[in-house]
């Protein structure tokens, strides 16, 4: 009787351990804050009419002494550009390890899924 061996064309390697993949379901929460703003630009001034000068001298006193006072007034229109808006700002992200909450606010234990 003759021994016959088939030639092996593939190299077989030994596998060490058992490969697996772990999974974790999570909820990620990011608090968002909306902040309103109003920004004021440069004001523009327009004169309305002529300036009015009113003397501060008392006509009942003869002579004015060593000072003379007067008041100047001017009617103005001040245009102030304002931009209103809001900005959204994100806080620090928080992770929840798939803890389910029921309506009473109780949380179940976190679950780790492993396949």
PLY file of the C-alpha trace (Angstrom):
ply
format ascii 1.0
element vertex 115
property float x
property float y
property float z
element edge 114
property int vertex1
property int vertex2
end_header
0.00 0.00 0.00
1.32 3.31 -0.99
0.91 6.55 1.10
-0.33 9.50 -0.91
-0.25 13.09 0.43
-2.03 15.93 -1.29
0.15 19.01 -1.66
-1.00 21.98 0.48
-1.09 25.26 -1.40
-2.33 27.50 1.46
-0.42 28.37 4.59
-2.55 28.03 7.66
-1.77 30.32 10.59
-2.80 29.66 14.12
-5.24 32.17 15.53
-4.52 33.33 19.06
-7.58 34.28 21.05
-11.11 35.02 19.82
-11.70 38.34 18.08
-14.77 40.25 19.19
-16.16 43.76 18.92
-17.59 45.65 21.92
-20.30 48.27 21.61
-21.63 50.92 23.94
-24.74 52.93 23.14
-24.50 56.46 24.51
-26.45 59.67 24.59
-24.43 62.87 24.19
-25.88 66.05 25.61
-24.65 69.57 24.87
-26.31 72.46 26.70
-26.91 75.45 24.41
-27.37 78.97 25.71
-28.87 81.74 23.61
-27.57 85.18 24.50
-29.19 88.28 23.06
-27.05 91.23 22.10
-27.38 94.82 21.01
-24.32 96.40 19.47
-24.08 100.15 19.03
-22.18 101.57 16.08
-20.65 105.02 15.64
-23.11 107.86 16.17
-23.66 110.47 13.45
-24.54 114.03 14.46
-26.54 116.51 12.37
-27.19 120.10 13.36
-30.81 121.26 13.18
-30.97 125.01 12.68
-28.58 127.62 14.03
-26.98 127.77 17.47
-28.61 130.07 20.01
-26.37 132.22 22.20
-27.81 133.64 25.42
-25.83 136.18 27.41
-25.37 135.59 31.09
-24.81 139.28 31.86
-27.20 140.96 34.24
-28.26 144.24 32.62
-29.09 145.76 36.02
-25.49 145.79 37.18
-23.33 148.51 35.69
-20.15 147.02 34.33
-19.44 143.35 34.03
-16.58 142.94 36.47
-13.85 140.55 35.45
-15.96 137.76 33.92
-18.59 137.37 31.28
-20.84 134.30 30.99
-22.99 133.03 28.18
-24.74 129.85 27.15
-24.70 128.20 23.73
-27.36 125.67 22.82
-27.80 123.73 19.63
-30.54 121.37 18.63
-29.04 118.11 17.32
-30.24 114.90 15.75
-28.09 111.98 16.80
-28.35 108.87 14.63
-27.21 105.74 16.44
-27.00 102.53 14.41
-27.91 99.50 16.53
-27.73 95.86 15.53
-29.89 93.43 17.52
-29.46 89.69 17.40
-28.64 86.56 19.33
-25.75 84.15 19.55
-25.83 80.47 20.42
-23.10 79.20 22.70
-22.48 75.53 23.39
-21.45 74.33 26.82
-19.33 71.30 27.63
-20.63 68.03 26.17
-21.88 65.39 28.61
-22.09 61.68 27.85
-24.74 59.30 29.23
-23.89 55.60 28.98
-27.32 54.58 27.63
-29.02 55.02 30.97
-32.74 55.01 30.23
-34.91 57.31 32.27
-38.57 56.62 32.86
-41.25 59.22 33.56
-40.55 59.10 37.31
-36.98 60.24 36.69
-35.41 56.93 37.79
-32.46 55.71 35.70
-31.89 52.05 34.86
-28.40 50.62 35.13
-26.09 51.28 32.20
-25.83 48.41 29.75
-22.72 47.30 27.86
-23.46 45.44 24.65
-20.85 42.95 23.53
-21.05 40.85 20.35
0 1
1 2
2 3
3 4
4 5
5 6
6 7
7 8
8 9
9 10
10 11
11 12
12 13
13 14
14 15
15 16
16 17
17 18
18 19
19 20
20 21
21 22
22 23
23 24
24 25
25 26
26 27
27 28
28 29
29 30
30 31
31 32
32 33
33 34
34 35
35 36
36 37
37 38
38 39
39 40
40 41
41 42
42 43
43 44
44 45
45 46
46 47
47 48
48 49
49 50
50 51
51 52
52 53
53 54
54 55
55 56
56 57
57 58
58 59
59 60
60 61
61 62
62 63
63 64
64 65
65 66
66 67
67 68
68 69
69 70
70 71
71 72
72 73
73 74
74 75
75 76
76 77
77 78
78 79
79 80
80 81
81 82
82 83
83 84
84 85
85 86
86 87
87 88
88 89
89 90
90 91
91 92
92 93
93 94
94 95
95 96
96 97
97 98
98 99
99 100
100 101
101 102
102 103
103 104
104 105
105 106
106 107
107 108
108 109
109 110
110 111
111 112
112 113
113 114
